[in-house]
Amino acid sequence: MMLRRRERRVPISALPLLHLVPNILTILGLCAGLTAIRYALDGRYELAVTLIGAAVVLDGLDGRSARMLNLTSKLGAELDSLADFLSFGVAPAILTYLWTLHGVRGIGWAVAMLFATCCALRLARFNTELEVPDRPRWTHSFFTGIPAPAAAGLALTPMIMSFVVGDGWPRSWLLNAAFLVFVAAMMVSRVPTFSIKRIRVEPHMVLPTLLIASVVIAGLVVETWLTLSVIGLLYLGSIPFSVLSARRLSRDEAVSAPAPVDSAESGPAAAEERVVTLGPRQQRPG
């Protein structure tokens, strides 16, 4: 009788609950974006926009917690991209379509699909650029195009403004379609935009920065929609300045970069010639 070999099972050690925190935050953000669509179907747009704002906050927390706990993984990165596509690509497009673009039917749906598609392309490009080595140093302070969370906020800016001034010109389908097309193009563009994660505060600017942050927080508590509208417009206004800053840093880095050495002139003969031309006190020891 032949003996059957027992299959060797590799034991899987249990993971601490703390290791699951980043992925849990990502899933919460995904659920917030999906629930925003549900409330938009019910016509409760203020609550829907609030949930997308919660998804933006959770998107920032999951990446920060993963880096702090040193728990970055391929699974987390893929899950984060899928959650971002739903919360910042699909949800804003559907909210805007249900709010105003449904009045022009085919055109409105085409614009909504364009926004969602550009968000998917932007996230795919972002994931591939993370693996590109030897990127110029100045690019670390900028995003390439508008990031997905900021794009979701900009796409919903007319809706947010309507919560302040009422339905009227903010609900114009032409204005909202133009906003969606512009933001969609900016997501997949090569235009550099400021990265808040890389901003460094000088010591003498710490107190003014805290003061400005206090004013913003107070505005969000007292006049939430008005403050968010102002933030969206200020972000739009910062794009030309980010382009100029990126060009200046690129020029400075190009000027400060060491000149390449010709390989034909870097051999032993060239080295001997350089030693001969040096002064007596500068000659290398033999």
C-alpha positions in Angstrom: 0.0 0.0 0.0 1.4 3.4 -1.0 1.8 6.0 1.6 0.2 9.3 0.8 2.3 12.3 1.5 0.8 14.9 3.7 0.6 18.3 2.1 2.8 20.8 3.9 0.9 23.8 4.8 2.7 27.1 5.3 1.5 28.6 8.6 0.2 32.2 8.2 0.9 34.3 11.2 -1.9 36.5 12.4 -1.6 40.2 11.6 -2.0 42.8 14.3 -5.2 44.9 13.9 -3.0 48.0 13.6 -1.6 46.7 10.3 -5.1 46.8 8.8 -5.8 50.4 9.7 -4.7 52.0 6.4 -6.8 49.5 4.3 -9.8 50.1 6.7 -9.5 53.8 6.1 -9.4 53.2 2.3 -12.5 51.1 2.4 -14.3 53.7 4.5 -13.5 56.3 1.9 -14.8 54.0 -0.8 -18.0 53.5 1.1 -18.3 57.3 1.6 -18.1 57.9 -2.2 -20.6 55.1 -2.9 -23.0 56.5 -0.3 -22.7 59.9 -1.8 -24.2 58.5 -5.0 -27.1 57.0 -3.1 -27.9 60.4 -1.4 -27.6 62.2 -4.8 -30.2 59.8 -6.2 -32.5 61.0 -3.3 -31.8 64.6 -4.1 -29.8 65.3 -0.9 -26.9 67.0 -2.5 -25.5 68.7 0.5 -25.1 65.4 2.3 -23.6 63.8 -0.8 -21.0 66.6 -1.1 -20.2 66.2 2.6 -19.5 62.5 2.1 -17.2 63.2 -0.8 -15.4 65.6 1.5 -15.1 62.8 4.1 -13.6 60.6 1.4 -11.0 63.3 0.7 -10.0 63.3 4.4 -9.9 59.5 4.6 -7.8 59.4 1.4 -5.2 61.6 3.1 -5.3 59.7 6.4 -4.8 56.2 4.8 -1.7 57.1 3.0 -0.3 59.0 5.9 -1.0 56.2 8.3 0.6 53.6 6.0 3.8 55.6 5.8 3.9 56.3 9.5 3.4 52.6 10.3 5.7 51.5 7.4 2.9 49.3 6.0 2.9 50.3 2.4 2.1 47.4 0.1 1.0 46.6 -3.5 -2.4 45.6 -2.2 -2.9 48.9 -0.4 -1.8 50.9 -3.5 -4.2 49.1 -5.8 -7.1 49.3 -3.3 -6.4 53.1 -2.9 -6.5 53.6 -6.6 -9.8 51.8 -7.0 -11.4 53.7 -4.1 -10.1 57.0 -5.5 -11.6 56.2 -8.9 -15.0 55.6 -7.4 -15.0 58.5 -4.9 -13.3 61.2 -7.0 -14.1 60.1 -10.5 -17.4 58.3 -10.7 -19.2 60.0 -7.8 -18.6 63.7 -8.8 -19.6 62.9 -12.4 -22.8 61.2 -11.3 -23.6 64.0 -8.8 -23.2 66.7 -11.4 -25.2 64.7 -14.0 -28.1 64.2 -11.6 -27.9 67.8 -10.5 -27.9 69.6 -13.8 -26.4 67.7 -16.8 -29.4 65.3 -17.1 -31.2 68.2 -18.8 -29.1 67.8 -21.9 -29.2 64.0 -21.8 -26.6 62.7 -24.2 -24.2 65.6 -24.0 -24.4 65.7 -20.2 -23.7 62.0 -19.9 -20.8 62.2 -22.4 -19.2 65.0 -20.3 -19.7 62.9 -17.1 -18.1 59.9 -18.8 -15.2 62.0 -19.9 -14.5 63.2 -16.4 -14.6 59.6 -15.0 -12.4 58.3 -17.8 -9.8 61.1 -17.3 -9.7 60.3 -13.6 -9.0 56.6 -14.3 -6.2 57.6 -16.8 -4.8 60.1 -14.2 -4.6 57.4 -11.5 -3.1 54.9 -13.8 -0.4 57.3 -14.9 0.3 58.3 -11.3 0.9 54.6 -10.4 3.3 54.1 -13.2 5.3 57.3 -12.5 5.9 56.1 -9.0 8.2 53.4 -10.4 10.2 55.9 -12.6 13.7 56.3 -11.1 15.9 59.4 -11.3 13.2 61.9 -11.6 14.3 65.6 -11.5 14.4 66.9 -7.9 12.1 69.8 -8.6 9.3 67.5 -9.6 9.0 66.2 -6.0 7.3 69.5 -5.0 4.6 69.3 -7.7 1.9 67.0 -9.0 1.7 66.3 -12.7 -1.8 67.7 -13.4 -4.5 68.1 -10.8 -4.7 65.2 -8.3 -7.9 63.3 -8.1 -9.2 64.6 -4.7 -8.7 68.2 -5.8 -10.3 67.5 -9.1 -13.4 66.1 -7.3 -13.6 69.3 -5.3 -13.2 71.6 -8.3 -15.8 69.6 -10.3 -18.3 70.2 -7.5 -17.5 73.9 -7.0 -20.5 75.2 -8.8 -22.8 72.9 -6.8 -21.1 74.0 -3.5 -21.6 77.7 -4.6 -25.3 77.0 -5.1 -25.6 76.1 -1.5 -24.5 79.7 -0.7 -26.2 81.8 -3.4 -29.1 79.4 -4.3 -30.0 77.8 -7.5 -29.5 80.0 -10.5 -26.4 80.6 -12.5 -24.4 77.9 -10.5 -26.8 75.3 -11.8 -26.3 76.2 -15.5 -25.6 73.0 -17.4 -23.2 74.9 -19.6 -21.1 76.2 -16.7 -21.0 72.7 -15.1 -20.1 71.0 -18.3 -17.3 73.5 -18.9 -16.0 72.9 -15.4 -16.0 69.2 -15.8 -14.3 69.3 -19.2 -11.6 71.7 -17.9 -10.9 69.7 -14.8 -10.8 66.5 -16.7 -8.3 67.9 -19.1 -6.2 69.2 -16.2 -6.1 65.8 -14.6 -4.4 64.2 -17.6 -2.3 67.2 -18.5 1.4 67.7 -17.7 0.8 71.0 -16.0 2.6 71.1 -12.6 0.5 71.9 -9.6 1.5 72.5 -6.0 1.8 69.5 -3.7 0.7 70.4 -0.2 2.6 67.4 1.2 5.9 68.9 0.1 5.4 72.5 1.3 7.9 73.5 3.9 7.2 76.3 6.4 10.0 78.5 7.3 10.5 79.2 11.1 9.5 82.8 10.8 6.3 81.8 9.0 5.1 79.2 11.6 2.9 81.7 13.5 1.3 83.3 10.5 0.6 79.8 9.0 -1.1 78.7 12.3 -3.1 82.0 12.2 -4.3 81.3 8.6 -5.2 77.7 9.5 -7.2 78.9 12.5 -9.2 81.3 10.2 -9.8 78.5 7.7 -11.0 76.1 10.4 -13.3 78.8 11.8 -14.7 79.5 8.4 -15.3 75.8 7.8 -17.2 75.6 11.1 -19.3 78.8 10.7 -19.7 79.1 6.9 -18.8 75.7 5.5 -20.0 76.1 1.9 -18.7 79.6 1.5 -15.3 78.7 2.8 -15.1 75.7 0.5 -16.1 77.8 -2.5 -13.3 80.3 -1.7 -10.8 77.5 -1.3 -11.8 76.0 -4.7 -11.4 79.4 -6.4 -8.0 80.0 -4.7 -6.8 76.6 -5.8 -7.7 77.5 -9.4 -5.9 80.8 -9.1 -2.8 79.1 -7.8 -2.3 77.0 -10.9 -0.5 79.8 -12.9 1.8 80.4 -10.0 2.7 76.7 -9.7 3.6 76.7 -13.4 5.9 79.7 -13.0 7.4 78.2 -9.8 8.1 74.9 -11.5 9.8 76.6 -14.5 12.0 78.6 -12.2 13.0 75.5 -10.1 13.7 73.6 -13.3 16.0 76.3 -14.7 17.8 76.6 -11.3 18.3 72.8 -11.2 19.6 72.8 -14.8 22.1 75.6 -14.1 23.4 74.0 -10.9 23.7 70.5 -12.4 27.4 69.5 -13.1 28.4 69.6 -16.7 28.8 66.1 -18.2 32.4 64.9 -18.7 33.3 63.7 -22.2 34.3 60.0 -22.0 36.9 60.6 -24.7 38.7 63.1 -22.5 38.4 61.3 -19.2 41.1 58.6 -19.8 44.6 58.3 -18.3 46.1 60.7 -20.9 43.6 63.4 -20.0 44.2 62.8 -16.3 48.0 63.1 -16.8 47.5 66.3 -18.8 45.4 67.8 -16.0 48.1 67.0 -13.5 50.8 68.6 -15.6 48.8 71.9 -16.1 48.3 72.3 -12.3 50.7 74.5 -10.3 53.5 73.1 -8.2 51.5 73.3 -4.9 48.4 71.7 -6.5 50.0 68.7 -8.0 48.6 65.4 -6.8 50.9 63.2 -4.8 52.4 60.4 -6.9 
